[in-house]
Amino acid sequence: MSDEQQAAENDRVIERRVAALAREIADTINAGRVEGREELQDIAINLVRAEVQIVEPPNEVAGPPASGSFNPFGIGIPLILMGGVLIFLFPPVGLLMFAAAAVMIAWGVGTTLLARS
């Protein structure tokens, strides 16, 4: 039996138990005096409301809106490493990689700062 089926079965058992308890409370109230039934019903309702704990799931922290999976700051780091290797093999390409890394890192830092404000 899967977890969902087991959870559904547990829910049905709980619903049947609640229905049985509600019938028992109703029978107990109906066994009382006719004049006091409405008061007993109010007492039962108030007790159930006071005792039942309704716990809401924690709200997810609203972060900045997801703008996709592109991370320019993360792209800038490998560009620095490639530029460091290529500067010795072919200096113009190494310098170009350093320049691209600087642009990507500036872009990443800029978007982070703009997203916070």
Secondary structure as GFF3:
##gff-version 3
##sequence-region A 1 117
A	DSSP	alpha_helix	3	31	.	.	.	ID=ss1
A	DSSP	alpha_helix	37	51	.	.	.	ID=ss2
A	DSSP	alpha_helix	72	89	.	.	.	ID=ss3
A	DSSP	alpha_helix	91	116	.	.	.	ID=ss4
###
